């Protein structure tokens, strides 16, 4: 995934991707975490690929990381989505470091030492997402906090060692503060519920995580900001890396579905026409239509990733990032559906790769930013907020 004349650096070999692809159906069928994939990715240096080179990592840019994630998603969507959450936190640390702040350098050092970081942000019914929390952050009197609350969709459930999370310090009811920190899996106050049994993306094992006084000492408290939108480098880093890397994963899923459909219709024969379905004008139009839609995603993804890497100033950063995610996931869903239609009834069997890709791609609808919030953000940018009736 690049529009540059210089190919992006790659960590993942084609051989490794084929090995991971060969396991994907089994993990989906058994609803198991891909421990074997994670071990191979670690061995390949993929879990540290996004850490700056001067700190001992692979030094990939966001553009390059997005390209690799799209390739991995084409082999195994759930493996890509799982490791995506780890990469997002590394990307946040990179963004903060690029802003001249060292708050998250310890997190980068932990990644080099082997830590796997999960994303403990989503809460049932909380549509504020990054800008407000139903969880509580209670000061411990020594500069640290204890977190209380329930986080859902905690991907990497069986393996994470550090959880990036947040809650609201309501010590002063008139001046609440959103507190962000990292808690240890074995640090106490953490209950992991093995409750992941879903339509698709089954191998991510995105368990519910209950925080009951989970401690984050002062040196792992990385932000305390007022509720609401902000361009603080930490919050912007979450938004930018999350939306771009998520879009890349679903772009990769859609690309794989299109490739599978092309291979299928080339071999599938029409009894009526005594010719491959690849010669059927309706099939040709459907797959061309899918390719045209998908072709529009990559240039936007590359442009935004490059601007994040360059520290560019965009007046509509947040709406544009959220629009990219929404556009990529909605497009991917349509592309996979068109691939299914073109490939015929055999793709309806659970043993078919397209069947699994179709179930996996649906998960994109549930990641923030959702379609409703994207439209609301753009309406506010264009028309201003709706005045209060008070």
C-alpha positions in Angstrom: 0.0 0.0 0.0 1.9 3.0 -1.3 1.7 5.5 -4.0 5.4 6.5 -3.7 8.0 5.4 -6.2 9.9 3.9 -3.2 8.4 0.6 -2.1 7.6 0.5 1.6 9.9 -1.5 3.9 8.5 -4.9 4.7 8.9 -7.1 7.8 6.5 -9.8 6.8 7.7 -12.3 4.2 5.3 -13.9 1.7 6.1 -17.3 3.2 5.2 -16.1 6.7 1.9 -14.7 5.4 1.0 -17.9 3.7 1.7 -19.8 6.9 -0.5 -17.5 8.8 -3.2 -17.8 6.2 -3.1 -21.5 6.5 -4.1 -21.3 10.2 -6.8 -18.7 10.0 -9.7 -21.0 9.3 -8.8 -23.3 12.1 -8.6 -20.5 14.7 -11.9 -19.1 13.5 -13.6 -22.5 13.6 -12.3 -23.3 17.0 -12.7 -19.8 18.4 -9.1 -19.8 19.6 -6.4 -17.1 19.9 -3.6 -17.4 17.3 -0.7 -18.0 19.7 1.2 -19.6 16.9 0.8 -16.5 14.7 1.9 -14.2 17.5 5.0 -16.3 18.2 6.0 -16.1 14.5 5.3 -12.4 14.3 7.4 -11.8 17.4 10.2 -13.9 15.9 10.0 -11.8 12.8 10.4 -8.6 14.7 6.9 -7.4 13.9 5.9 -6.5 17.4 8.7 -4.0 17.6 8.7 -2.9 14.0 6.9 0.4 14.7 9.2 1.4 17.6 11.7 4.1 16.5 15.0 2.7 15.3 17.0 4.8 17.8 15.2 2.9 20.6 16.0 -0.5 19.1 12.9 -1.0 17.0 12.3 -1.5 13.3 11.6 2.2 12.7 8.7 1.7 10.3 6.7 4.8 9.5 2.9 4.9 9.9 2.5 4.6 6.2 4.7 1.5 6.2 3.0 0.0 9.2 -0.4 0.5 7.5 0.9 -1.2 4.4 2.1 -4.2 6.5 -1.1 -4.4 8.4 -3.1 -4.5 5.1 -0.9 -7.4 4.0 -1.3 -9.3 7.2 -5.1 -8.7 7.2 -5.2 -10.3 3.7 -3.7 -13.5 5.3 -5.7 -13.4 8.6 -8.0 -10.6 9.4 -8.3 -11.5 13.1 -4.6 -11.8 13.6 -4.1 -8.4 12.0 -6.8 -6.8 14.1 -5.5 -8.3 17.3 -1.9 -7.1 16.8 -3.3 -3.8 15.5 -4.2 -2.7 19.0 -0.6 -3.2 20.1 0.7 -1.2 17.2 -1.8 1.6 17.9 -0.2 2.2 21.3 3.3 2.1 19.8 2.0 4.7 17.3 0.7 6.9 20.1 4.0 6.8 21.8 5.7 7.7 18.5 3.4 10.7 18.1 4.0 11.9 21.6 7.7 11.5 21.2 7.6 13.4 17.9 6.0 16.3 19.8 9.1 16.5 22.0 7.5 14.8 25.0 8.9 11.7 26.8 5.7 10.6 28.7 5.5 7.3 26.8 9.2 6.4 26.3 8.9 3.9 29.1 6.1 2.2 27.1 8.3 2.0 24.0 11.1 0.4 26.2 8.6 -2.1 27.5 7.7 -3.1 24.0 11.3 -3.7 23.1 11.5 -5.9 26.2 8.6 -8.0 25.0 5.4 -6.3 26.4 2.2 -6.8 24.5 -0.2 -3.8 24.9 -4.0 -4.0 24.7 -6.6 -1.3 24.3 -8.9 -0.9 27.3 -11.1 2.0 26.2 -14.5 0.9 24.9 -17.4 0.8 27.4 -20.9 -0.5 26.8 -23.2 2.4 25.8 -20.4 5.0 26.0 -20.5 7.0 22.7 -18.1 9.6 24.0 -15.3 7.1 23.3 -12.0 9.0 23.9 -13.6 12.1 25.3 -15.4 10.8 28.4 -15.5 7.6 30.5 -18.0 5.8 32.7 -15.0 4.4 34.6 -13.5 6.0 37.7 -9.9 7.0 38.2 -9.2 7.3 41.9 -6.0 9.1 43.1 -3.7 6.9 45.2 -2.1 9.8 47.0 1.3 9.2 45.4 0.7 10.6 41.9 -0.8 7.3 40.6 -4.4 6.1 40.1 -6.6 3.1 40.6 -9.1 2.4 37.8 -12.6 1.0 38.4 -14.9 0.1 35.5 -15.7 -2.4 32.8 -14.0 -2.3 29.4 -15.4 -4.3 26.5 -13.8 -5.6 23.3 -10.4 -5.9 24.9 -8.6 -7.5 22.0 -5.5 -9.7 22.8 -7.4 -10.9 25.8 -5.3 -14.0 26.5 -1.9 -12.5 26.0 -1.7 -8.8 26.9 0.8 -7.7 29.5 0.0 -4.0 29.7 -3.4 -2.4 29.3 -3.7 1.2 28.1 -6.9 2.5 29.7 -8.6 5.6 31.1 -11.2 6.7 33.6 -12.5 10.0 35.0 -11.2 11.5 38.2 -14.3 13.0 39.8 -12.6 14.2 43.0 -13.9 17.7 42.1 -17.3 17.2 40.6 -17.1 20.7 39.0 -13.8 19.9 37.4 -13.6 16.3 36.2 -10.4 15.0 34.5 -9.9 12.1 32.2 -6.9 10.2 33.4 -4.9 7.8 31.1 -2.5 5.2 32.3 -1.2 1.7 31.9 -2.0 -1.2 34.2 -0.2 -4.5 34.5 -2.1 -7.8 33.8 -0.7 -9.3 37.0 -0.8 -6.1 39.1 -4.0 -6.8 40.8 -7.6 -5.5 40.4 -8.0 -7.0 36.9 -10.6 -9.7 36.0 -10.6 -11.0 32.5 -13.9 -12.6 31.4 -13.4 -15.2 28.6 -16.7 -14.3 26.9 -15.7 -13.8 23.3 -18.0 -15.8 21.0 -19.0 -13.7 18.0 -20.1 -13.6 14.4 -16.6 -13.0 13.1 -13.1 -11.9 14.1 -13.3 -14.7 16.5 -9.6 -15.3 16.9 -9.0 -11.8 18.4 -10.5 -13.1 21.7 -11.5 -9.6 22.6 -12.6 -10.3 26.2 -14.5 -8.1 28.6 -12.1 -6.7 31.2 -13.3 -5.6 34.7 -11.0 -3.2 36.5 -11.6 -3.2 40.3 -8.9 -0.9 41.6 -6.3 -1.8 39.0 -3.3 0.3 39.9 -1.2 2.5 37.6 1.7 4.1 39.5 2.7 7.7 38.8 5.3 6.8 36.1 2.6 5.0 34.1 0.1 7.9 34.2 0.6 9.5 30.8 -2.2 12.0 30.6 -4.8 13.9 32.6 -7.0 16.1 30.4 -10.4 17.7 30.6 -13.3 15.7 29.0 -14.0 16.5 25.4 -12.1 16.9 22.1 -8.5 18.1 22.2 -5.5 18.2 20.0 -3.2 17.1 22.8 -0.5 14.9 21.1 -1.5 11.9 23.1 -5.2 12.1 22.2 -4.5 13.0 18.6 -2.0 10.1 18.5 -4.7 7.6 19.6 -7.2 9.0 17.1 -4.7 9.1 14.2 -3.1 5.7 14.7 -6.4 4.0 15.5 -8.3 5.2 12.5 -5.5 4.8 10.0 -4.3 1.4 11.1 -7.9 0.2 11.4 -8.7 1.4 7.9 -5.6 -0.5 6.6 -6.8 -3.7 8.2 -10.2 -3.6 6.5 -8.6 -2.4 3.2 -6.5 -5.6 3.4 -9.6 -7.8 4.0 -11.4 -6.3 1.0 -8.4 -6.7 -1.2 -8.1 -10.4 -0.3 -11.8 -10.9 -1.0 -11.5 -9.4 -4.4 -8.4 -11.5 -5.2 -10.3 -14.7 -4.1 -13.3 -13.7 -6.2 -11.1 -13.1 -9.3 -9.5 -16.5 -8.9 -12.9 -18.2 -8.4 -14.7 -16.8 -11.4 -11.7 -17.6 -13.6 -12.1 -21.3 -12.7 -15.8 -21.5 -12.3 -17.6 -22.6 -15.5 -20.9 -21.6 -16.8 -22.9 -24.5 -18.2 -25.1 -22.2 -20.3 -22.3 -20.4 -21.9 -19.6 -23.1 -21.8 -17.1 -20.5 -20.6 -15.6 -19.3 -17.4 -17.7 -16.9 -15.4 -14.9 -14.4 -15.9 -16.3 -13.9 -19.4 -19.8 -13.1 -18.1 -20.4 -9.4 -18.6 -22.5 -9.1 -15.4 -19.7 -10.8 -13.3 -17.1 -8.6 -14.9 -19.1 -5.5 -14.2 -19.6 -6.5 -10.5 -16.0 -7.2 -9.8 -14.8 -4.1 -11.7 -17.3 -2.1 -9.6 -15.8 -3.5 -6.4 -12.3 -2.7 -7.6 -13.2 0.9 -8.5 -14.6 1.4 -5.0 -11.6 -0.2 -3.3 -9.1 1.8 -5.4 -10.3 5.1 -3.8 -9.3 4.1 -0.3 -5.5 3.6 -0.6 -4.6 7.2 -1.8 -6.5 8.7 1.1 -4.9 6.2 3.6 -1.4 7.0 2.3 -2.0 10.8 2.3 -3.2 10.9 5.9 -0.5 8.5 7.1 2.2 10.6 5.5 0.8 13.7 7.0 0.8 12.2 10.5 4.4 11.1 9.9 5.3 14.6 8.8 3.5 16.4 11.6 1.4 18.3 9.1 -1.2 20.7 10.1 -4.7 19.9 8.8 -7.6 22.1 10.0 -10.0 19.2 9.8 -7.8 16.4 11.2 -10.4 14.7 13.4 -13.2 14.6 10.8 -10.9 13.5 8.1 -9.4 10.7 10.1 -12.9 9.5 11.2 -14.1 9.7 7.6 -11.3 7.6 6.4 -12.1 4.8 8.9 -15.8 5.0 8.1 -15.2 5.0 4.3 -12.7 2.2 4.5 -14.9 -0.1 6.6 -18.1 0.6 4.7 -16.3 0.2 1.3 -14.7 -3.1 2.5 -18.2 -4.4 3.5 -19.5 -3.7 0.0 -16.5 -5.1 -1.8 -16.7 -8.4 0.1 -20.4 -8.6 -0.6 -19.8 -8.1 -4.3 -17.1 -10.7 -4.2 -19.5 -13.2 -2.6 -22.2 -12.4 -5.2 -19.7 -13.0 -8.1 -18.4 -16.2 -6.6 -21.6 -18.1 -6.3 -23.2 -20.3 -3.7 -20.1 -22.2 -2.8 -18.9 -19.2 -0.9 -21.9 -19.5 1.4 -20.3 -22.6 3.0 -18.4 -21.9 6.2 -15.4 -23.8 4.8 -15.1 -21.1 2.1 -12.6 -18.3 2.8 -15.0 -15.7 1.4 -17.5 -16.8 4.0 -15.0 -16.1 6.8 -13.9 -12.8 5.2 -17.6 -11.7 5.1 -18.1 -12.4 8.8 -14.8 -10.7 9.7 -15.5 -7.6 7.7 -18.7 -6.9 9.5 -16.7 -6.1 12.7 -15.6 -2.9 11.0 -19.1 -1.5 11.6 -18.6 -1.5 15.4 -15.2 0.2 15.7 -15.2 3.9 16.4 -15.7 6.2 14.7 -19.1 4.9 13.7 -21.0 6.3 10.7 -23.3 8.4 12.9 -20.5 10.2 14.7 -18.6 10.8 11.5 -21.6 12.5 9.9 -22.2 14.5 13.1 -18.5 15.7 13.1 -18.7 16.8 9.5 -22.0 18.5 10.1 -20.5 20.5 12.9 -17.5 21.4 10.8 -19.7 22.6 7.9 -22.6 24.1 9.8 -21.4 24.6 13.3 -22.9 22.9 16.4 -26.7 23.0 16.9 -27.5 25.8 19.4 -28.6 24.7 22.9 -32.4 25.2 23.5 -31.7 26.4 27.1 
